[in-house]
Amino acid sequence: MKKAPIVFLCIALFSFTTTGSFAQVGVGISISANIAPPMLPVYTQPPCPYDGYLWTPGYWGYGDMGYYWVPGVWVRPPHMGYLWTPSYWGFAGGVYGWHAGYWGPHVGFYGGVNYGYGYGGVGFGGGMWRGNTFRYNTAVMNVNTTVVHNTYVDRTVINNTTVINRTSFNGRGGVEASARPEDEVAMRENHIQATSEQVNHQQTASRNRNQFASVNHGQPATAAMNRVGGKRFNSRGVHQPNASTDGHHNNSNRENSNTANQPHGGNGSLAHSQKHNQQEAHAQHQQHQHAQHPQQLEEGNERHE
């Protein structure tokens, strides 16, 4: 029997909505489910397609048909200097509540969930803003340095361990973690909700039968994408050229027509679609040569810089 999600009144404040301006986003539960989300799949992160794009980890969404995987994806931040605090599930009061992510000056609490690639459960170690330029920590981020030049290496954010933690929720039976004082400060800052690109990305995943855990048994067909509406990759980082948004083959190619996905401002923006396609192709080649840099959730437990 299908279990429909319970939607609370506060969904108006914290669900997947768009905004182009600053807003104080309330921190609370927007959706709840009676069953726990599946374990996080291990997947390879595609290389960053553009200078200025930030990584948003994949997560399990929930709908009438149960849990579905929203692929990890590189996106444009809505404002320079802003970072993404990931969404997370939290168990409390006998239900699993959904806490939506947000953009803000600092990364807040995301349940202690180890999403990998800089999001080890506490803070963010994948990079930092320096003025209007984002610098990528290639110790934990997959970056094609022929496209992205603002990089550095900081391995101190990695705590090597043999313990594999793929738990996808906070609370009893999951990750036992509480917000730190700095997390609470970040939660009270001005935030921006998920961008329209992120909303479309989530909605597309919710319509793809192959993304549902009831179909893929926790191994989604599309684990990650290089950008919203871009190339799809399975958990091994292999490009899925025939992957569609509805579970059927789709021969249409939106790659060459999507020239609007450029970073805001002058932070390495690409002016022409021809250059865009050349760099996408090179980034794909680099990705296959980057097999030694797969996502290791156990490599996480990154510490806030």
HUKAPE-V20204 format. One record per residue. N is the residue number from 1. RES is the residue in one letter. PHI is phi as a letter, one per 40 degrees, with the letter a starting at -180 (NA if undefined). PSI is psi in radians with two decimals (999 if undefined). D_FIRST is the distance of its C-alpha to the first C-alpha in whole Angstrom. Layout:
n & res & phi & psi & d_first
N & RES & PHI & PSI & D_FIRST
N & RES & PHI & PSI & D_FIRST
//
This chain:
n & res & phi & psi & d_first
1 & M & NA & 2.36 & 0
2 & K & c & 2.50 & 4
3 & K & b & 1.92 & 6
4 & A & c & 2.54 & 10
5 & P & c & 2.61 & 13
6 & I & c & 2.10 & 15
7 & V & b & 2.19 & 18
8 & F & c & 2.87 & 22
9 & L & c & -0.51 & 25
10 & C & c & -0.01 & 27
11 & I & d & -0.45 & 25
12 & A & c & -0.46 & 28
13 & L & c & -0.51 & 30
14 & F & b & 0.14 & 28
15 & S & c & -3.03 & 25
16 & F & c & 1.63 & 26
17 & T & b & 2.88 & 29
18 & T & b & 2.70 & 33
19 & T & a & 2.54 & 36
20 & G & b & 0.11 & 39
21 & S & b & 2.98 & 41
22 & F & c & 2.54 & 41
23 & A & a & 2.66 & 39
24 & Q & c & 1.85 & 38
25 & V & c & 2.16 & 34
26 & G & c & 2.52 & 33
27 & V & b & 1.98 & 31
28 & G & a & -3.03 & 28
29 & I & c & 2.31 & 24
30 & S & b & -0.59 & 23
31 & I & b & 2.59 & 19
32 & S & b & 2.71 & 17
33 & A & b & 2.76 & 14
34 & N & c & -0.14 & 12
35 & I & b & 2.68 & 13
36 & A & c & 2.58 & 16
37 & P & c & 2.67 & 17
38 & P & c & 2.97 & 18
39 & M & c & 2.69 & 22
40 & L & c & 2.28 & 24
41 & P & c & 2.62 & 25
42 & V & c & 2.24 & 29
43 & Y & a & 2.82 & 30
44 & T & c & 2.32 & 34
45 & Q & c & 2.22 & 35
46 & P & c & 2.70 & 37
47 & P & c & 2.60 & 40
48 & C & c & 2.19 & 41
49 & P & c & -0.49 & 42
50 & Y & a & 2.60 & 44
51 & D & c & 2.24 & 46
52 & G & h & -0.21 & 44
53 & Y & c & 2.56 & 41
54 & L & b & 2.62 & 39
55 & W & c & 2.32 & 36
56 & T & b & 2.08 & 32
57 & P & c & 2.68 & 30
58 & G & c & 2.77 & 27
59 & Y & a & 2.89 & 23
60 & W & c & 2.01 & 20
61 & G & c & 3.07 & 18
62 & Y & a & 2.38 & 15
63 & G & a & -2.90 & 13
64 & D & d & -0.50 & 10
65 & M & c & 0.18 & 10
66 & G & h & -2.74 & 10
67 & Y & c & 2.46 & 14
68 & Y & b & 2.60 & 17
69 & W & c & 2.20 & 20
70 & V & c & 1.98 & 23
71 & P & c & 2.53 & 26
72 & G & c & 2.53 & 29
73 & V & a & 2.59 & 32
74 & W & c & 2.31 & 36
75 & V & b & 2.84 & 36
76 & R & c & 2.27 & 39
77 & P & c & 2.64 & 39
78 & P & c & -0.28 & 40
79 & H & a & 2.40 & 43
80 & M & c & 2.45 & 45
81 & G & g & -0.09 & 45
82 & Y & c & 2.56 & 42
83 & L & b & 2.78 & 39
84 & W & c & 2.19 & 35
85 & T & c & 2.02 & 33
86 & P & c & 2.71 & 30
87 & S & c & 2.81 & 27
88 & Y & a & 2.76 & 25
89 & W & c & 2.46 & 22
90 & G & b & 2.32 & 23
91 & F & c & 2.15 & 22
92 & A & a & 2.49 & 23
93 & G & g & 0.43 & 22
94 & G & g & 0.07 & 19
95 & V & b & 2.84 & 17
96 & Y & b & 1.95 & 18
97 & G & c & 2.50 & 20
98 & W & c & 2.16 & 21
99 & H & b & 1.88 & 25
100 & A & c & 2.61 & 26
101 & G & c & 3.04 & 29
102 & Y & a & 2.82 & 33
103 & W & c & 2.47 & 36
104 & G & a & 3.05 & 39
105 & P & c & -0.46 & 43
106 & H & b & 2.72 & 41
107 & V & c & 2.23 & 38
108 & G & c & -2.72 & 36
109 & F & c & 2.29 & 34
110 & Y & b & 0.68 & 31
111 & G & g & 0.06 & 29
112 & G & g & 0.14 & 31
113 & V & c & 2.31 & 29
114 & N & c & 1.63 & 31
115 & Y & c & -0.20 & 30
116 & G & g & 3.05 & 33
117 & Y & f & 0.94 & 36
118 & G & g & -0.38 & 38
119 & Y & b & 1.40 & 35
120 & G & c & 0.16 & 35
121 & G & h & -0.44 & 34
122 & V & b & 2.12 & 37
123 & G & g & -2.71 & 38
124 & F & a & 2.19 & 39
125 & G & b & 0.25 & 42
126 & G & c & -0.12 & 41
127 & G & i & -3.07 & 44
128 & M & a & 2.71 & 46
129 & W & c & 2.40 & 47
130 & R & b & 1.68 & 51
131 & G & g & -2.22 & 52
132 & N & c & 0.25 & 50
133 & T & b & 2.29 & 50
134 & F & c & 2.26 & 47
135 & R & b & 2.28 & 48
136 & Y & c & 2.33 & 45
137 & N & c & 1.77 & 45
138 & T & c & -0.03 & 45
139 & A & c & -0.44 & 45
140 & V & b & -0.11 & 41
141 & M & b & 2.47 & 41
142 & N & c & 1.81 & 41
143 & V & b & 2.28 & 44
144 & N & c & 1.84 & 46
145 & T & c & -0.14 & 49
146 & T & c & -0.30 & 51
147 & V & b & -0.74 & 49
148 & V & b & 2.14 & 48
149 & H & b & -0.21 & 51
150 & N & c & 1.42 & 51
151 & T & b & 2.84 & 50
152 & Y & a & 2.99 & 50
153 & V & b & 2.11 & 49
154 & D & b & 1.71 & 48
155 & R & c & -0.06 & 47
156 & T & c & -0.30 & 47
157 & V & c & -0.09 & 44
158 & I & b & 2.25 & 43
159 & N & b & 1.68 & 42
160 & N & c & 2.27 & 42
161 & T & a & 2.69 & 40
162 & T & c & -0.06 & 38
163 & V & c & 2.14 & 35
164 & I & c & 1.99 & 32
165 & N & b & 1.79 & 30
166 & R & b & 0.25 & 27
167 & T & c & 2.36 & 25
168 & S & b & 0.15 & 23
169 & F & a & 2.80 & 23
170 & N & c & 2.56 & 26
171 & G & h & -3.00 & 26
172 & R & d & 2.25 & 25
173 & G & g & -0.16 & 24
174 & G & b & -2.38 & 25
175 & V & c & 2.11 & 28
176 & E & c & 1.65 & 30
177 & A & a & 2.60 & 32
178 & S & b & 2.73 & 34
179 & A & c & 2.36 & 36
180 & R & c & 2.88 & 39
181 & P & d & -0.70 & 42
182 & E & c & -0.52 & 42
183 & D & c & -0.70 & 38
184 & E & c & -0.63 & 39
185 & V & c & -0.79 & 42
186 & A & c & -0.61 & 40
187 & M & c & -0.41 & 37
188 & R & c & -0.05 & 40
189 & E & c & 2.92 & 41
190 & N & c & 2.33 & 41
191 & H & b & 2.82 & 38
192 & I & b & 2.33 & 37
193 & Q & c & 3.06 & 33
194 & A & d & 2.42 & 31
195 & T & c & 2.95 & 34
196 & S & c & -0.61 & 33
197 & E & c & -0.76 & 33
198 & Q & c & -0.68 & 30
199 & V & c & -0.83 & 28
200 & N & c & -0.67 & 28
201 & H & c & -0.81 & 27
202 & Q & c & -0.75 & 24
203 & Q & c & -0.64 & 23
204 & T & c & -0.75 & 24
205 & A & c & -0.64 & 22
206 & S & c & -0.29 & 19
207 & R & c & -0.03 & 20
208 & N & c & 1.92 & 20
209 & R & d & -0.63 & 17
210 & N & c & -0.22 & 19
211 & Q & c & -0.17 & 19
212 & F & c & 2.39 & 15
213 & A & c & -0.53 & 15
214 & S & c & -0.36 & 12
215 & V & b & -0.79 & 15
216 & N & c & -0.06 & 18
217 & H & f & 0.68 & 17
218 & G & g & 0.05 & 19
219 & Q & b & 1.45 & 22
220 & P & c & 2.56 & 22
221 & A & c & -0.74 & 24
222 & T & b & 1.92 & 26
223 & A & c & -0.56 & 27
224 & A & a & 2.82 & 30
225 & M & b & 2.65 & 32
226 & N & c & -0.38 & 36
227 & R & a & 2.90 & 35
228 & V & c & 2.23 & 33
229 & G & g & 0.14 & 33
230 & G & c & -2.51 & 35
231 & K & c & 2.48 & 34
232 & R & b & 2.48 & 31
233 & F & b & 2.49 & 31
234 & N & c & -3.05 & 29
235 & S & c & -0.42 & 29
236 & R & c & 0.00 & 33
237 & G & g & 0.27 & 34
238 & V & c & 2.26 & 35
239 & H & c & 2.35 & 35
240 & Q & b & 1.48 & 32
241 & P & c & -0.46 & 34
242 & N & b & 0.12 & 32
243 & A & c & 2.36 & 29
244 & S & b & 3.05 & 27
245 & T & c & -0.11 & 25
246 & D & b & 0.17 & 22
247 & G & g & 0.01 & 22
248 & H & b & 2.87 & 25
249 & H & c & 2.49 & 29
250 & N & b & 1.99 & 31
251 & N & c & -0.03 & 35
252 & S & c & 2.55 & 35
253 & N & b & 1.89 & 37
254 & R & c & -0.06 & 37
255 & E & c & -0.88 & 39
256 & N & c & -0.36 & 42
257 & S & c & -0.23 & 41
258 & N & c & 1.52 & 40
259 & T & b & 0.06 & 43
260 & A & c & -0.27 & 42
261 & N & c & 1.15 & 40
262 & Q & b & 2.61 & 43
263 & P & c & 2.62 & 44
264 & H & c & 2.59 & 45
265 & G & g & -2.91 & 49
266 & G & c & 0.35 & 51
267 & N & c & 1.23 & 50
268 & G & g & 0.38 & 50
269 & S & c & 2.56 & 49
270 & L & b & 2.28 & 49
271 & A & c & -0.41 & 51
272 & H & b & 2.54 & 50
273 & S & c & -0.50 & 48
274 & Q & c & -0.80 & 50
275 & K & c & -0.64 & 50
276 & H & d & -0.86 & 46
277 & N & c & -0.66 & 46
278 & Q & c & -0.73 & 48
279 & Q & c & -0.57 & 47
280 & E & c & -0.78 & 43
281 & A & c & -0.74 & 45
282 & H & c & -0.68 & 47
283 & A & c & -0.65 & 44
284 & Q & c & -0.70 & 42
285 & H & c & -0.75 & 45
286 & Q & c & -0.62 & 45
287 & Q & c & -0.69 & 41
288 & H & c & -0.49 & 42
289 & Q & c & -0.02 & 45
290 & H & b & 0.53 & 43
291 & A & c & -0.39 & 41
292 & Q & c & 0.03 & 43
293 & H & b & 0.76 & 41
294 & P & c & 2.88 & 37
295 & Q & c & 2.26 & 35
296 & Q & b & 1.80 & 35
297 & L & c & -0.49 & 33
298 & E & c & -0.35 & 35
299 & E & c & -0.21 & 38
300 & G & c & -2.24 & 36
301 & N & f & 0.55 & 37
302 & E & c & 2.60 & 39
303 & R & b & 2.60 & 41
304 & H & c & 2.35 & 42
305 & E & c & 999 & 46
//
